[in-house]
Amino acid sequence: MGEVTAYLDGLDDDRAGALRRIVAIARDLAPDAVEGTSYGMPTLKVRGKALLSVMATRKHLALYPHSGSIVAAVADRLPGFSLSSGTIRFQTDQPLPDDVVRDVIRLRLDQIPG
C-alpha cells in the first residue's frame, strides 16, 4: 500500500470519497503515477516529480498541484472556492468540477519533463 492509499484509508468516508475521486482522475490521466511523499504530504508522482497531493483538514479539503502557476490558470473557473498560489480548497458538499481537476492535472503533466 502506498502513501496516498494509506492516507485516504484513514479518513472518514465522505472526505475520503471526495479525495479519491480526484486521485482516480489523476490515475486515469497519468496511469504511470506512483505514490510517494512531497513536502510531507502523500503525493502522486510522475517521472520522480510531484503531480499532485490531496489532503483533508478539520475545515476543508485541498488539492495541491505542486506548481505556483496552475491555480492561477484555473482560478476564473472556481468562483466561491478558497484559493492560494499553490492550493485549491473545497468542501465535500462543494466538490471541485471534474473538468477543472482534469485541466489542473494536464497542466501539471505538461510541466513535468520527460
Jmol script that loads the backbone (N, CA, C; Angstrom):
load data "model"
ATOM      1  N   MET A   1       0.854  -1.180   0.000  1.00  0.00           N
ATOM      2  CA  MET A   1       0.000   0.000   0.000  1.00  0.00           C
ATOM      3  C   MET A   1       0.894   1.236   0.000  1.00  0.00           C
ATOM      4  N   GLY A   2       0.546   2.219  -0.811  1.00  0.00           N
ATOM      5  CA  GLY A   2       1.327   3.441  -0.907  1.00  0.00           C
ATOM      6  C   GLY A   2       0.840   4.519   0.045  1.00  0.00           C
ATOM      7  N   GLU A   3       1.576   5.618   0.059  1.00  0.00           N
ATOM      8  CA  GLU A   3       1.288   6.708   0.974  1.00  0.00           C
ATOM      9  C   GLU A   3      -0.083   7.331   0.744  1.00  0.00           C
ATOM     10  N   VAL A   4      -0.465   7.533  -0.501  1.00  0.00           N
ATOM     11  CA  VAL A   4      -1.765   8.140  -0.816  1.00  0.00           C
ATOM     12  C   VAL A   4      -2.888   7.206  -0.377  1.00  0.00           C
ATOM     13  N   THR A   5      -2.787   5.950  -0.725  1.00  0.00           N
ATOM     14  CA  THR A   5      -3.813   4.973  -0.362  1.00  0.00           C
ATOM     15  C   THR A   5      -3.962   4.879   1.153  1.00  0.00           C
ATOM     16  N   ALA A   6      -2.859   4.782   1.862  1.00  0.00           N
ATOM     17  CA  ALA A   6      -2.898   4.684   3.323  1.00  0.00           C
ATOM     18  C   ALA A   6      -3.524   5.929   3.935  1.00  0.00           C
ATOM     19  N   TYR A   7      -3.176   7.099   3.413  1.00  0.00           N
ATOM     20  CA  TYR A   7      -3.746   8.350   3.924  1.00  0.00           C
ATOM     21  C   TYR A   7      -5.260   8.370   3.736  1.00  0.00           C
ATOM     22  N   LEU A   8      -5.714   8.057   2.535  1.00  0.00           N
ATOM     23  CA  LEU A   8      -7.149   8.084   2.251  1.00  0.00           C
ATOM     24  C   LEU A   8      -7.901   7.043   3.064  1.00  0.00           C
ATOM     25  N   ASP A   9      -7.285   5.893   3.288  1.00  0.00           N
ATOM     26  CA  ASP A   9      -7.926   4.853   4.102  1.00  0.00           C
ATOM     27  C   ASP A   9      -8.138   5.304   5.541  1.00  0.00           C
ATOM     28  N   GLY A  10      -7.388   6.284   5.997  1.00  0.00           N
ATOM     29  CA  GLY A  10      -7.514   6.781   7.365  1.00  0.00           C
ATOM     30  C   GLY A  10      -8.545   7.877   7.555  1.00  0.00           C
ATOM     31  N   LEU A  11      -9.205   8.285   6.474  1.00  0.00           N
ATOM     32  CA  LEU A  11     -10.198   9.362   6.553  1.00  0.00           C
ATOM     33  C   LEU A  11     -11.609   8.802   6.637  1.00  0.00           C
ATOM     34  N   ASP A  12     -12.536   9.647   7.080  1.00  0.00           N
ATOM     35  CA  ASP A  12     -13.946   9.244   7.062  1.00  0.00           C
ATOM     36  C   ASP A  12     -14.415   9.119   5.613  1.00  0.00           C
ATOM     37  N   ASP A  13     -15.518   8.391   5.421  1.00  0.00           N
ATOM     38  CA  ASP A  13     -15.979   8.041   4.074  1.00  0.00           C
ATOM     39  C   ASP A  13     -16.240   9.249   3.180  1.00  0.00           C
ATOM     40  N   ASP A  14     -16.881  10.305   3.704  1.00  0.00           N
ATOM     41  CA  ASP A  14     -17.208  11.462   2.870  1.00  0.00           C
ATOM     42  C   ASP A  14     -15.955  12.162   2.351  1.00  0.00           C
ATOM     43  N   ARG A  15     -15.042  12.456   3.256  1.00  0.00           N
ATOM     44  CA  ARG A  15     -13.826  13.163   2.832  1.00  0.00           C
ATOM     45  C   ARG A  15     -12.940  12.267   1.970  1.00  0.00           C
ATOM     46  N   ALA A  16     -12.820  11.005   2.347  1.00  0.00           N
ATOM     47  CA  ALA A  16     -12.021  10.084   1.542  1.00  0.00           C
ATOM     48  C   ALA A  16     -12.600   9.950   0.141  1.00  0.00           C
ATOM     49  N   GLY A  17     -13.921   9.855   0.044  1.00  0.00           N
ATOM     50  CA  GLY A  17     -14.561   9.717  -1.265  1.00  0.00           C
ATOM     51  C   GLY A  17     -14.307  10.909  -2.165  1.00  0.00           C
ATOM     52  N   ALA A  18     -14.391  12.109  -1.604  1.00  0.00           N
ATOM     53  CA  ALA A  18     -14.150  13.329  -2.393  1.00  0.00           C
ATOM     54  C   ALA A  18     -12.712  13.379  -2.895  1.00  0.00           C
ATOM     55  N   LEU A  19     -11.776  12.978  -2.053  1.00  0.00           N
ATOM     56  CA  LEU A  19     -10.368  12.998  -2.457  1.00  0.00           C
ATOM     57  C   LEU A  19     -10.027  11.835  -3.378  1.00  0.00           C
ATOM     58  N   ARG A  20     -10.651  10.678  -3.159  1.00  0.00           N
ATOM     59  CA  ARG A  20     -10.415   9.524  -4.048  1.00  0.00           C
ATOM     60  C   ARG A  20     -10.860   9.821  -5.481  1.00  0.00           C
ATOM     61  N   ARG A  21     -11.904  10.614  -5.622  1.00  0.00           N
ATOM     62  CA  ARG A  21     -12.375  10.983  -6.958  1.00  0.00           C
ATOM     63  C   ARG A  21     -11.274  11.736  -7.711  1.00  0.00           C
ATOM     64  N   ILE A  22     -10.596  12.643  -7.032  1.00  0.00           N
ATOM     65  CA  ILE A  22      -9.510  13.397  -7.662  1.00  0.00           C
ATOM     66  C   ILE A  22      -8.347  12.467  -7.994  1.00  0.00           C
ATOM     67  N   VAL A  23      -8.003  11.589  -7.077  1.00  0.00           N
ATOM     68  CA  VAL A  23      -6.916  10.645  -7.307  1.00  0.00           C
ATOM     69  C   VAL A  23      -7.248   9.724  -8.481  1.00  0.00           C
ATOM     70  N   ALA A  24      -8.510   9.319  -8.591  1.00  0.00           N
ATOM     71  CA  ALA A  24      -8.921   8.447  -9.706  1.00  0.00           C
ATOM     72  C   ALA A  24      -8.764   9.170 -11.042  1.00  0.00           C
ATOM     73  N   ILE A  25      -9.124  10.437 -11.089  1.00  0.00           N
ATOM     74  CA  ILE A  25      -8.950  11.218 -12.318  1.00  0.00           C
ATOM     75  C   ILE A  25      -7.465  11.308 -12.658  1.00  0.00           C
ATOM     76  N   ALA A  26      -6.640  11.557 -11.636  1.00  0.00           N
ATOM     77  CA  ALA A  26      -5.195  11.651 -11.860  1.00  0.00           C
ATOM     78  C   ALA A  26      -4.637  10.332 -12.387  1.00  0.00           C
ATOM     79  N   ARG A  27      -5.085   9.227 -11.821  1.00  0.00           N
ATOM     80  CA  ARG A  27      -4.592   7.920 -12.275  1.00  0.00           C
ATOM     81  C   ARG A  27      -5.061   7.613 -13.694  1.00  0.00           C
ATOM     82  N   ASP A  28      -6.225   8.102 -14.060  1.00  0.00           N
ATOM     83  CA  ASP A  28      -6.718   7.917 -15.427  1.00  0.00           C
ATOM     84  C   ASP A  28      -5.841   8.683 -16.419  1.00  0.00           C
ATOM     85  N   LEU A  29      -5.470   9.913 -16.062  1.00  0.00           N
ATOM     86  CA  LEU A  29      -4.668  10.750 -16.961  1.00  0.00           C
ATOM     87  C   LEU A  29      -3.177  10.430 -16.889  1.00  0.00           C
ATOM     88  N   ALA A  30      -2.751   9.874 -15.777  1.00  0.00           N
ATOM     89  CA  ALA A  30      -1.331   9.544 -15.591  1.00  0.00           C
ATOM     90  C   ALA A  30      -1.229   8.135 -15.004  1.00  0.00           C
ATOM     91  N   PRO A  31      -1.514   7.119 -15.816  1.00  0.00           N
ATOM     92  CA  PRO A  31      -1.531   5.751 -15.292  1.00  0.00           C
ATOM     93  C   PRO A  31      -0.177   5.276 -14.761  1.00  0.00           C
ATOM     94  N   ASP A  32       0.895   5.968 -15.113  1.00  0.00           N
ATOM     95  CA  ASP A  32       2.218   5.598 -14.628  1.00  0.00           C
ATOM     96  C   ASP A  32       2.561   6.262 -13.296  1.00  0.00           C
ATOM     97  N   ALA A  33       1.643   7.046 -12.731  1.00  0.00           N
ATOM     98  CA  ALA A  33       1.898   7.729 -11.466  1.00  0.00           C
ATOM     99  C   ALA A  33       2.122   6.722 -10.346  1.00  0.00           C
ATOM    100  N   VAL A  34       3.056   7.058  -9.467  1.00  0.00           N
ATOM    101  CA  VAL A  34       3.353   6.221  -8.308  1.00  0.00           C
ATOM    102  C   VAL A  34       3.119   7.038  -7.040  1.00  0.00           C
ATOM    103  N   GLU A  35       2.880   6.336  -5.950  1.00  0.00           N
ATOM    104  CA  GLU A  35       2.641   7.000  -4.683  1.00  0.00           C
ATOM    105  C   GLU A  35       3.956   7.278  -3.970  1.00  0.00           C
ATOM    106  N   GLY A  36       4.019   8.426  -3.342  1.00  0.00           N
ATOM    107  CA  GLY A  36       5.193   8.818  -2.579  1.00  0.00           C
ATOM    108  C   GLY A  36       4.837   9.963  -1.662  1.00  0.00           C
ATOM    109  N   THR A  37       5.815  10.756  -1.276  1.00  0.00           N
ATOM    110  CA  THR A  37       5.578  11.944  -0.465  1.00  0.00           C
ATOM    111  C   THR A  37       6.334  13.121  -1.058  1.00  0.00           C
ATOM    112  N   SER A  38       5.805  14.298  -0.810  1.00  0.00           N
ATOM    113  CA  SER A  38       6.453  15.541  -1.202  1.00  0.00           C
ATOM    114  C   SER A  38       5.993  16.614  -0.228  1.00  0.00           C
ATOM    115  N   TYR A  39       6.921  17.385   0.289  1.00  0.00           N
ATOM    116  CA  TYR A  39       6.603  18.399   1.295  1.00  0.00           C
ATOM    117  C   TYR A  39       5.821  17.803   2.460  1.00  0.00           C
ATOM    118  N   GLY A  40       6.111  16.565   2.805  1.00  0.00           N
ATOM    119  CA  GLY A  40       5.458  15.899   3.921  1.00  0.00           C
ATOM    120  C   GLY A  40       4.042  15.444   3.651  1.00  0.00           C
ATOM    121  N   MET A  41       3.609  15.530   2.397  1.00  0.00           N
ATOM    122  CA  MET A  41       2.242  15.129   2.036  1.00  0.00           C
ATOM    123  C   MET A  41       2.266  13.881   1.170  1.00  0.00           C
ATOM    124  N   PRO A  42       1.243  13.020   1.305  1.00  0.00           N
ATOM    125  CA  PRO A  42       1.133  11.900   0.375  1.00  0.00           C
ATOM    126  C   PRO A  42       0.901  12.455  -1.029  1.00  0.00           C
ATOM    127  N   THR A  43       1.646  11.926  -1.979  1.00  0.00           N
ATOM    128  CA  THR A  43       1.707  12.541  -3.303  1.00  0.00           C
ATOM    129  C   THR A  43       1.706  11.491  -4.401  1.00  0.00           C
ATOM    130  N   LEU A  44       1.045  11.819  -5.502  1.00  0.00           N
ATOM    131  CA  LEU A  44       1.218  11.040  -6.725  1.00  0.00           C
ATOM    132  C   LEU A  44       2.368  11.672  -7.488  1.00  0.00           C
ATOM    133  N   LYS A  45       3.291  10.839  -7.968  1.00  0.00           N
ATOM    134  CA  LYS A  45       4.461  11.334  -8.682  1.00  0.00           C
ATOM    135  C   LYS A  45       4.528  10.725 -10.077  1.00  0.00           C
ATOM    136  N   VAL A  46       5.050  11.513 -10.990  1.00  0.00           N
ATOM    137  CA  VAL A  46       5.278  11.081 -12.363  1.00  0.00           C
ATOM    138  C   VAL A  46       6.722  11.412 -12.708  1.00  0.00           C
ATOM    139  N   ARG A  47       7.436  10.418 -13.182  1.00  0.00           N
ATOM    140  CA  ARG A  47       8.857  10.592 -13.531  1.00  0.00           C
ATOM    141  C   ARG A  47       9.647  11.236 -12.381  1.00  0.00           C
ATOM    142  N   GLY A  48       9.304  10.843 -11.157  1.00  0.00           N
ATOM    143  CA  GLY A  48      10.009  11.322  -9.975  1.00  0.00           C
ATOM    144  C   GLY A  48       9.603  12.691  -9.482  1.00  0.00           C
ATOM    145  N   LYS A  49       8.693  13.357 -10.168  1.00  0.00           N
ATOM    146  CA  LYS A  49       8.246  14.700  -9.791  1.00  0.00           C
ATOM    147  C   LYS A  49       6.821  14.641  -9.245  1.00  0.00           C
ATOM    148  N   ALA A  50       6.523  15.502  -8.287  1.00  0.00           N
ATOM    149  CA  ALA A  50       5.187  15.553  -7.697  1.00  0.00           C
ATOM    150  C   ALA A  50       4.161  15.997  -8.735  1.00  0.00           C
ATOM    151  N   LEU A  51       3.114  15.207  -8.881  1.00  0.00           N
ATOM    152  CA  LEU A  51       1.997  15.556  -9.755  1.00  0.00           C
ATOM    153  C   LEU A  51       0.937  16.300  -8.955  1.00  0.00           C
ATOM    154  N   LEU A  52       0.494  15.700  -7.859  1.00  0.00           N
ATOM    155  CA  LEU A  52      -0.496  16.353  -7.004  1.00  0.00           C
ATOM    156  C   LEU A  52      -0.557  15.673  -5.658  1.00  0.00           C
ATOM    157  N   SER A  53      -1.056  16.427  -4.700  1.00  0.00           N
ATOM    158  CA  SER A  53      -1.385  15.901  -3.377  1.00  0.00           C
ATOM    159  C   SER A  53      -2.805  16.324  -3.061  1.00  0.00           C
ATOM    160  N   VAL A  54      -3.489  15.511  -2.276  1.00  0.00           N
ATOM    161  CA  VAL A  54      -4.806  15.855  -1.746  1.00  0.00           C
ATOM    162  C   VAL A  54      -4.758  15.625  -0.242  1.00  0.00           C
ATOM    163  N   MET A  55      -5.375  16.532   0.496  1.00  0.00           N
ATOM    164  CA  MET A  55      -5.344  16.449   1.950  1.00  0.00           C
ATOM    165  C   MET A  55      -6.692  16.893   2.523  1.00  0.00           C
ATOM    166  N   ALA A  56      -6.959  16.421   3.717  1.00  0.00           N
ATOM    167  CA  ALA A  56      -8.142  16.835   4.467  1.00  0.00           C
ATOM    168  C   ALA A  56      -7.682  17.509   5.750  1.00  0.00           C
ATOM    169  N   THR A  57      -8.244  18.667   6.034  1.00  0.00           N
ATOM    170  CA  THR A  57      -8.012  19.325   7.313  1.00  0.00           C
ATOM    171  C   THR A  57      -9.346  19.372   8.042  1.00  0.00           C
ATOM    172  N   ARG A  58      -9.320  19.898   9.236  1.00  0.00           N
ATOM    173  CA  ARG A  58     -10.556  19.992  10.009  1.00  0.00           C
ATOM    174  C   ARG A  58     -11.589  20.876   9.296  1.00  0.00           C
ATOM    175  N   LYS A  59     -11.114  21.888   8.571  1.00  0.00           N
ATOM    176  CA  LYS A  59     -12.026  22.867   7.972  1.00  0.00           C
ATOM    177  C   LYS A  59     -12.310  22.671   6.485  1.00  0.00           C
ATOM    178  N   HIS A  60     -11.452  21.967   5.773  1.00  0.00           N
ATOM    179  CA  HIS A  60     -11.637  21.856   4.323  1.00  0.00           C
ATOM    180  C   HIS A  60     -10.851  20.678   3.758  1.00  0.00           C
ATOM    181  N   LEU A  61     -11.075  20.430   2.479  1.00  0.00           N
ATOM    182  CA  LEU A  61     -10.273  19.501   1.680  1.00  0.00           C
ATOM    183  C   LEU A  61      -9.414  20.358   0.763  1.00  0.00           C
ATOM    184  N   ALA A  62      -8.307  19.812   0.297  1.00  0.00           N
ATOM    185  CA  ALA A  62      -7.433  20.624  -0.546  1.00  0.00           C
ATOM    186  C   ALA A  62      -6.752  19.783  -1.614  1.00  0.00           C
ATOM    187  N   LEU A  63      -6.547  20.432  -2.745  1.00  0.00           N
ATOM    188  CA  LEU A  63      -5.784  19.888  -3.862  1.00  0.00           C
ATOM    189  C   LEU A  63      -4.549  20.764  -4.017  1.00  0.00           C
ATOM    190  N   TYR A  64      -3.397  20.123  -4.032  1.00  0.00           N
ATOM    191  CA  TYR A  64      -2.116  20.809  -4.199  1.00  0.00           C
ATOM    192  C   TYR A  64      -1.485  20.330  -5.504  1.00  0.00           C
ATOM    193  N   PRO A  65      -1.424  21.187  -6.532  1.00  0.00           N
ATOM    194  CA  PRO A  65      -0.838  20.763  -7.811  1.00  0.00           C
ATOM    195  C   PRO A  65       0.685  20.892  -7.872  1.00  0.00           C
ATOM    196  N   HIS A  66       1.323  21.260  -6.765  1.00  0.00           N
ATOM    197  CA  HIS A  66       2.786  21.359  -6.706  1.00  0.00           C
ATOM    198  C   HIS A  66       3.336  22.264  -7.810  1.00  0.00           C
ATOM    199  N   SER A  67       2.649  23.368  -8.028  1.00  0.00           N
ATOM    200  CA  SER A  67       3.076  24.360  -9.013  1.00  0.00           C
ATOM    201  C   SER A  67       2.495  25.709  -8.614  1.00  0.00           C
ATOM    202  N   GLY A  68       3.283  26.738  -8.738  1.00  0.00           N
ATOM    203  CA  GLY A  68       2.811  28.069  -8.401  1.00  0.00           C
ATOM    204  C   GLY A  68       1.969  28.736  -9.470  1.00  0.00           C
ATOM    205  N   SER A  69       1.874  28.141 -10.652  1.00  0.00           N
ATOM    206  CA  SER A  69       1.148  28.801 -11.742  1.00  0.00           C
ATOM    207  C   SER A  69      -0.196  28.156 -12.084  1.00  0.00           C
ATOM    208  N   ILE A  70      -0.411  26.940 -11.683  1.00  0.00           N
ATOM    209  CA  ILE A  70      -1.602  26.211 -12.131  1.00  0.00           C
ATOM    210  C   ILE A  70      -2.888  26.736 -11.510  1.00  0.00           C
ATOM    211  N   VAL A  71      -2.871  27.042 -10.224  1.00  0.00           N
ATOM    212  CA  VAL A  71      -4.091  27.541  -9.586  1.00  0.00           C
ATOM    213  C   VAL A  71      -4.549  28.823 -10.280  1.00  0.00           C
ATOM    214  N   ALA A  72      -3.621  29.709 -10.579  1.00  0.00           N
ATOM    215  CA  ALA A  72      -3.974  30.954 -11.272  1.00  0.00           C
ATOM    216  C   ALA A  72      -4.573  30.670 -12.649  1.00  0.00           C
ATOM    217  N   ALA A  73      -4.114  29.619 -13.305  1.00  0.00           N
ATOM    218  CA  ALA A  73      -4.597  29.284 -14.651  1.00  0.00           C
ATOM    219  C   ALA A  73      -6.055  28.827 -14.655  1.00  0.00           C
ATOM    220  N   VAL A  74      -6.540  28.292 -13.533  1.00  0.00           N
ATOM    221  CA  VAL A  74      -7.931  27.804 -13.473  1.00  0.00           C
ATOM    222  C   VAL A  74      -8.794  28.610 -12.514  1.00  0.00           C
ATOM    223  N   ALA A  75      -8.231  29.630 -11.896  1.00  0.00           N
ATOM    224  CA  ALA A  75      -8.930  30.386 -10.847  1.00  0.00           C
ATOM    225  C   ALA A  75     -10.261  30.969 -11.312  1.00  0.00           C
ATOM    226  N   ASP A  76     -10.320  31.453 -12.542  1.00  0.00           N
ATOM    227  CA  ASP A  76     -11.564  32.061 -13.032  1.00  0.00           C
ATOM    228  C   ASP A  76     -12.692  31.045 -13.164  1.00  0.00           C
ATOM    229  N   ARG A  77     -12.366  29.777 -13.146  1.00  0.00           N
ATOM    230  CA  ARG A  77     -13.373  28.713 -13.254  1.00  0.00           C
ATOM    231  C   ARG A  77     -13.792  28.181 -11.889  1.00  0.00           C
ATOM    232  N   LEU A  78     -13.279  28.795 -10.822  1.00  0.00           N
ATOM    233  CA  LEU A  78     -13.561  28.319  -9.473  1.00  0.00           C
ATOM    234  C   LEU A  78     -14.119  29.424  -8.567  1.00  0.00           C
ATOM    235  N   PRO A  79     -15.175  30.102  -9.010  1.00  0.00           N
ATOM    236  CA  PRO A  79     -15.745  31.135  -8.141  1.00  0.00           C
ATOM    237  C   PRO A  79     -16.296  30.502  -6.861  1.00  0.00           C
ATOM    238  N   GLY A  80     -16.058  31.159  -5.750  1.00  0.00           N
ATOM    239  CA  GLY A  80     -16.563  30.665  -4.478  1.00  0.00           C
ATOM    240  C   GLY A  80     -15.629  29.691  -3.771  1.00  0.00           C
ATOM    241  N   PHE A  81     -14.564  29.260  -4.437  1.00  0.00           N
ATOM    242  CA  PHE A  81     -13.596  28.365  -3.812  1.00  0.00           C
ATOM    243  C   PHE A  81     -12.482  29.201  -3.191  1.00  0.00           C
ATOM    244  N   SER A  82     -11.888  28.689  -2.128  1.00  0.00           N
ATOM    245  CA  SER A  82     -10.758  29.344  -1.482  1.00  0.00           C
ATOM    246  C   SER A  82      -9.480  28.911  -2.193  1.00  0.00           C
ATOM    247  N   LEU A  83      -8.730  29.890  -2.682  1.00  0.00           N
ATOM    248  CA  LEU A  83      -7.532  29.613  -3.480  1.00  0.00           C
ATOM    249  C   LEU A  83      -6.331  30.346  -2.913  1.00  0.00           C
ATOM    250  N   SER A  84      -5.175  29.742  -3.064  1.00  0.00           N
ATOM    251  CA  SER A  84      -3.910  30.435  -2.854  1.00  0.00           C
ATOM    252  C   SER A  84      -3.014  30.041  -4.023  1.00  0.00           C
ATOM    253  N   SER A  85      -1.806  30.512  -4.042  1.00  0.00           N
ATOM    254  CA  SER A  85      -0.967  30.262  -5.220  1.00  0.00           C
ATOM    255  C   SER A  85      -0.721  28.781  -5.474  1.00  0.00           C
ATOM    256  N   GLY A  86      -0.760  27.942  -4.446  1.00  0.00           N
ATOM    257  CA  GLY A  86      -0.492  26.532  -4.650  1.00  0.00           C
ATOM    258  C   GLY A  86      -1.542  25.588  -4.107  1.00  0.00           C
ATOM    259  N   THR A  87      -2.733  26.125  -3.763  1.00  0.00           N
ATOM    260  CA  THR A  87      -3.756  25.304  -3.115  1.00  0.00           C
ATOM    261  C   THR A  87      -5.149  25.670  -3.592  1.00  0.00           C
ATOM    262  N   ILE A  88      -5.968  24.642  -3.823  1.00  0.00           N
ATOM    263  CA  ILE A  88      -7.395  24.826  -4.084  1.00  0.00           C
ATOM    264  C   ILE A  88      -8.125  24.130  -2.945  1.00  0.00           C
ATOM    265  N   ARG A  89      -8.890  24.911  -2.160  1.00  0.00           N
ATOM    266  CA  ARG A  89      -9.624  24.365  -1.022  1.00  0.00           C
ATOM    267  C   ARG A  89     -11.094  24.191  -1.390  1.00  0.00           C
ATOM    268  N   PHE A  90     -11.695  23.104  -0.882  1.00  0.00           N
ATOM    269  CA  PHE A  90     -13.092  22.835  -1.191  1.00  0.00           C
ATOM    270  C   PHE A  90     -13.729  22.024  -0.077  1.00  0.00           C
ATOM    271  N   GLN A  91     -15.016  21.787  -0.198  1.00  0.00           N
ATOM    272  CA  GLN A  91     -15.788  21.054   0.804  1.00  0.00           C
ATOM    273  C   GLN A  91     -16.408  19.819   0.144  1.00  0.00           C
ATOM    274  N   THR A  92     -16.800  18.847   0.957  1.00  0.00           N
ATOM    275  CA  THR A  92     -17.443  17.654   0.402  1.00  0.00           C
ATOM    276  C   THR A  92     -18.750  17.997  -0.283  1.00  0.00           C
ATOM    277  N   ASP A  93     -19.456  19.032   0.217  1.00  0.00           N
ATOM    278  CA  ASP A  93     -20.727  19.415  -0.404  1.00  0.00           C
ATOM    279  C   ASP A  93     -20.551  20.411  -1.547  1.00  0.00           C
ATOM    280  N   GLN A  94     -19.320  20.820  -1.823  1.00  0.00           N
ATOM    281  CA  GLN A  94     -18.997  21.670  -2.974  1.00  0.00           C
ATOM    282  C   GLN A  94     -17.701  21.136  -3.587  1.00  0.00           C
ATOM    283  N   PRO A  95     -17.784  19.978  -4.245  1.00  0.00           N
ATOM    284  CA  PRO A  95     -16.567  19.369  -4.806  1.00  0.00           C
ATOM    285  C   PRO A  95     -16.044  20.159  -5.998  1.00  0.00           C
ATOM    286  N   LEU A  96     -14.803  19.910  -6.311  1.00  0.00           N
ATOM    287  CA  LEU A  96     -14.213  20.537  -7.494  1.00  0.00           C
ATOM    288  C   LEU A  96     -14.821  19.928  -8.748  1.00  0.00           C
ATOM    289  N   PRO A  97     -15.112  20.735  -9.748  1.00  0.00           N
ATOM    290  CA  PRO A  97     -15.632  20.190 -11.009  1.00  0.00           C
ATOM    291  C   PRO A  97     -14.587  19.277 -11.664  1.00  0.00           C
ATOM    292  N   ASP A  98     -15.048  18.150 -12.167  1.00  0.00           N
ATOM    293  CA  ASP A  98     -14.137  17.181 -12.794  1.00  0.00           C
ATOM    294  C   ASP A  98     -13.331  17.792 -13.928  1.00  0.00           C
ATOM    295  N   ASP A  99     -13.949  18.656 -14.742  1.00  0.00           N
ATOM    296  CA  ASP A  99     -13.213  19.235 -15.867  1.00  0.00           C
ATOM    297  C   ASP A  99     -12.078  20.122 -15.382  1.00  0.00           C
ATOM    298  N   VAL A 100     -12.261  20.807 -14.275  1.00  0.00           N
ATOM    299  CA  VAL A 100     -11.183  21.634 -13.723  1.00  0.00           C
ATOM    300  C   VAL A 100     -10.075  20.736 -13.168  1.00  0.00           C
ATOM    301  N   VAL A 101     -10.454  19.678 -12.473  1.00  0.00           N
ATOM    302  CA  VAL A 101      -9.459  18.730 -11.954  1.00  0.00           C
ATOM    303  C   VAL A 101      -8.640  18.163 -13.111  1.00  0.00           C
ATOM    304  N   ARG A 102      -9.295  17.780 -14.190  1.00  0.00           N
ATOM    305  CA  ARG A 102      -8.571  17.250 -15.351  1.00  0.00           C
ATOM    306  C   ARG A 102      -7.593  18.282 -15.908  1.00  0.00           C
ATOM    307  N   ASP A 103      -8.043  19.525 -16.002  1.00  0.00           N
ATOM    308  CA  ASP A 103      -7.172  20.563 -16.544  1.00  0.00           C
ATOM    309  C   ASP A 103      -5.987  20.837 -15.618  1.00  0.00           C
ATOM    310  N   VAL A 104      -6.215  20.834 -14.311  1.00  0.00           N
ATOM    311  CA  VAL A 104      -5.121  21.007 -13.357  1.00  0.00           C
ATOM    312  C   VAL A 104      -4.079  19.903 -13.568  1.00  0.00           C
ATOM    313  N   ILE A 105      -4.543  18.682 -13.691  1.00  0.00           N
ATOM    314  CA  ILE A 105      -3.624  17.550 -13.869  1.00  0.00           C
ATOM    315  C   ILE A 105      -2.899  17.641 -15.205  1.00  0.00           C
ATOM    316  N   ARG A 106      -3.614  17.969 -16.268  1.00  0.00           N
ATOM    317  CA  ARG A 106      -2.963  18.096 -17.585  1.00  0.00           C
ATOM    318  C   ARG A 106      -1.908  19.211 -17.571  1.00  0.00           C
ATOM    319  N   LEU A 107      -2.253  20.335 -16.952  1.00  0.00           N
ATOM    320  CA  LEU A 107      -1.288  21.438 -16.870  1.00  0.00           C
ATOM    321  C   LEU A 107      -0.039  21.009 -16.103  1.00  0.00           C
ATOM    322  N   ARG A 108      -0.226  20.296 -15.013  1.00  0.00           N
ATOM    323  CA  ARG A 108       0.930  19.845 -14.227  1.00  0.00           C
ATOM    324  C   ARG A 108       1.746  18.813 -15.006  1.00  0.00           C
ATOM    325  N   LEU A 109       1.065  17.908 -15.684  1.00  0.00           N
ATOM    326  CA  LEU A 109       1.792  16.919 -16.504  1.00  0.00           C
ATOM    327  C   LEU A 109       2.637  17.613 -17.559  1.00  0.00           C
ATOM    328  N   ASP A 110       2.129  18.696 -18.135  1.00  0.00           N
ATOM    329  CA  ASP A 110       2.889  19.441 -19.132  1.00  0.00           C
ATOM    330  C   ASP A 110       4.155  20.069 -18.548  1.00  0.00           C
ATOM    331  N   GLN A 111       4.151  20.323 -17.237  1.00  0.00           N
ATOM    332  CA  GLN A 111       5.300  20.943 -16.590  1.00  0.00           C
ATOM    333  C   GLN A 111       6.375  19.928 -16.184  1.00  0.00           C
ATOM    334  N   ILE A 112       6.021  18.661 -16.152  1.00  0.00           N
ATOM    335  CA  ILE A 112       6.972  17.634 -15.710  1.00  0.00           C
ATOM    336  C   ILE A 112       7.775  17.149 -16.907  1.00  0.00           C
ATOM    337  N   PRO A 113       9.087  17.372 -16.890  1.00  0.00           N
ATOM    338  CA  PRO A 113       9.897  16.969 -18.048  1.00  0.00           C
ATOM    339  C   PRO A 113       9.908  15.471 -18.273  1.00  0.00           C
ATOM    340  N   GLY A 114      10.099  15.112 -19.516  1.00  0.00           N
ATOM    341  CA  GLY A 114      10.264  13.710 -19.814  1.00  0.00           C
ATOM    342  C   GLY A 114       9.395  13.266 -20.892  1.00  0.00           C
TER     343      GLY A 114
END
end "model"
wireframe off; spacefill off
backbone 0.3
color backbone group
